[in-house]
Amino acid sequence: MPDAPKNMFWDVIAGRAPLPRVLGLLGWNVVHAEPGHVRAGFQGKEEFYNPVGLVQGGILGAMLDGVMGAAAVSLLGPDESITTLEMKVSCMRSVRAGPLVGDGRVVHRGGSVVFMEGSLTGEDGSLVATATATGRIVRLAAAESAGSAEG
């Protein structure tokens, strides 16, 4: 693996920090991680079903957001975080409970903006959904100051 910035993402991957709870709910399991690219397994569950018995599209979007965000965070320094500015999800087919694989990549990182893309496939490798997203890189010290001023 190329040299990676020192940040919480790599501590989570190494088991030195807890997994964010939302990723645990989605059944997150890292398959591959390198700076700017993350592949993770997810678990579609019956609890995620919409009224017709299929995994709700927003859950698929959350999985894609998780894997694209992880790819972006893997490039950040210890004093940086990312917030999603916009995300577009295209659903190709419906799925029921079962394993899914998310693949997230950073397409471009600028000084304060990062562009990402992702895909979600079923156990058989068939494409379930794709996404693109734009995120804003936030300096943690600045975010903490802004948060306390708003509070």
C-alpha positions as CSV (number, residue, x, y, z in Angstrom):
1,M,0.0,0.0,0.0
2,P,1.3,3.5,-0.9
3,D,2.0,5.9,2.0
4,A,-1.3,6.9,3.4
5,P,-2.0,10.1,5.4
6,K,-2.4,9.5,9.1
7,N,-6.1,9.8,9.9
8,M,-8.9,8.0,11.7
9,F,-9.8,6.0,8.6
10,W,-6.6,4.0,8.7
11,D,-7.0,3.5,12.5
12,V,-10.5,2.0,11.8
13,I,-9.1,-0.2,9.1
14,A,-6.3,-1.4,11.5
15,G,-8.8,-2.0,14.3
16,R,-7.4,0.8,16.5
17,A,-10.6,2.9,16.3
18,P,-14.2,1.9,16.3
19,L,-16.2,1.7,13.1
20,P,-18.8,4.5,12.7
21,R,-22.1,3.1,13.9
22,V,-24.0,3.8,10.7
23,L,-21.5,1.7,8.7
24,G,-22.0,-1.1,11.3
25,L,-25.7,-0.9,10.7
26,L,-25.1,-1.3,6.9
27,G,-22.9,-4.4,7.5
28,W,-19.7,-2.7,6.4
29,N,-16.7,-5.0,5.9
30,V,-13.6,-3.7,4.1
31,V,-12.4,-5.8,1.3
32,H,-9.7,-3.5,-0.1
33,A,-8.4,-0.1,0.9
34,E,-5.7,2.1,-0.6
35,P,-5.5,5.9,-0.7
36,G,-8.4,7.1,-2.8
37,H,-10.0,3.7,-3.4
38,V,-12.1,1.6,-1.0
39,R,-14.0,-1.6,-1.7
40,A,-16.3,-2.8,1.1
41,G,-19.0,-5.5,1.6
42,F,-22.4,-4.5,2.9
43,Q,-25.3,-6.5,4.0
44,G,-28.8,-5.9,2.6
45,K,-31.3,-6.8,5.4
46,E,-35.0,-7.3,5.6
47,E,-35.1,-4.3,8.0
48,F,-34.1,-2.2,5.0
49,Y,-37.1,-3.2,2.9
50,N,-39.6,-0.8,1.5
51,P,-43.3,-1.8,1.5
52,V,-42.9,-4.1,-1.6
53,G,-40.1,-6.2,0.0
54,L,-37.0,-4.7,-1.7
55,V,-34.1,-2.8,-0.1
56,Q,-35.1,0.8,-0.1
57,G,-33.1,3.0,-2.5
58,G,-32.0,5.4,0.2
59,I,-30.2,2.6,1.9
60,L,-28.4,1.8,-1.3
61,G,-27.5,5.5,-1.4
62,A,-26.2,5.3,2.1
63,M,-24.0,2.4,1.2
64,L,-22.6,4.3,-1.8
65,D,-22.1,7.4,0.4
66,G,-20.2,5.3,2.9
67,V,-17.8,3.8,0.4
68,M,-17.2,7.0,-1.6
69,G,-16.7,9.0,1.7
70,A,-14.3,6.4,2.9
71,A,-12.3,6.7,-0.3
72,A,-12.1,10.5,0.2
73,V,-11.3,10.3,3.9
74,S,-8.5,7.9,3.1
75,L,-6.7,10.9,1.4
76,L,-7.2,13.4,4.2
77,G,-4.8,14.6,6.9
78,P,-5.4,14.2,10.6
79,D,-6.9,17.7,10.9
80,E,-9.3,17.3,8.0
81,S,-12.8,15.9,7.5
82,I,-15.2,15.8,4.6
83,T,-18.9,16.7,4.2
84,T,-21.0,15.7,1.3
85,L,-22.1,18.7,-0.8
86,E,-24.1,16.7,-3.3
87,M,-24.7,13.2,-4.4
88,K,-26.5,11.6,-7.4
89,V,-27.6,7.9,-7.2
90,S,-28.8,5.9,-10.2
91,C,-30.4,2.6,-9.3
92,M,-30.1,-0.1,-12.0
93,R,-32.0,-2.9,-10.4
94,S,-33.8,-3.8,-7.2
95,V,-32.4,-6.2,-4.6
96,R,-33.6,-8.2,-1.6
97,A,-31.6,-9.1,1.5
98,G,-28.1,-10.3,0.8
99,P,-24.5,-9.3,0.4
100,L,-23.6,-6.3,-1.7
101,V,-20.2,-4.9,-2.7
102,G,-19.5,-1.1,-2.8
103,D,-16.6,0.3,-4.7
104,G,-15.7,4.0,-4.1
105,R,-13.0,6.1,-5.8
106,V,-11.8,9.6,-5.6
107,V,-11.8,11.0,-9.2
108,H,-10.1,14.3,-8.2
109,R,-9.1,16.0,-5.0
110,G,-8.5,19.8,-5.0
111,G,-7.6,22.0,-2.0
112,S,-11.2,22.2,-0.6
113,V,-13.3,20.0,-2.9
114,V,-13.2,16.3,-3.7
115,F,-15.0,14.5,-6.5
116,M,-16.0,10.8,-6.1
117,E,-17.7,8.0,-7.9
118,G,-19.0,4.7,-6.7
119,S,-20.8,1.5,-7.7
120,L,-22.7,-1.1,-5.8
121,T,-23.0,-4.7,-7.1
122,G,-24.9,-7.8,-6.1
123,E,-23.3,-11.1,-5.0
124,D,-23.3,-12.3,-8.6
125,G,-21.4,-9.2,-9.7
126,S,-24.5,-7.5,-11.4
127,L,-24.6,-3.7,-11.2
128,V,-27.2,-2.5,-8.6
129,A,-26.5,1.2,-8.4
130,T,-23.9,3.9,-9.2
131,A,-23.3,7.3,-7.7
132,T,-21.2,10.4,-8.1
133,A,-20.6,12.9,-5.3
134,T,-18.9,16.1,-4.5
135,G,-17.5,16.7,-1.0
136,R,-16.1,19.7,0.8
137,I,-12.9,19.3,2.8
138,V,-13.2,20.8,6.2
139,R,-10.4,21.7,8.6
140,L,-11.4,20.1,12.0
141,A,-10.2,23.0,14.1
142,A,-12.2,25.5,12.0
143,A,-15.3,23.2,12.1
144,E,-15.1,22.9,15.9
145,S,-14.8,26.7,16.2
146,A,-17.8,27.3,13.9
147,G,-19.8,24.7,15.7
148,S,-19.2,26.3,19.1
149,A,-20.1,29.7,17.7
150,E,-23.4,28.4,16.4
151,G,-24.3,26.4,19.5
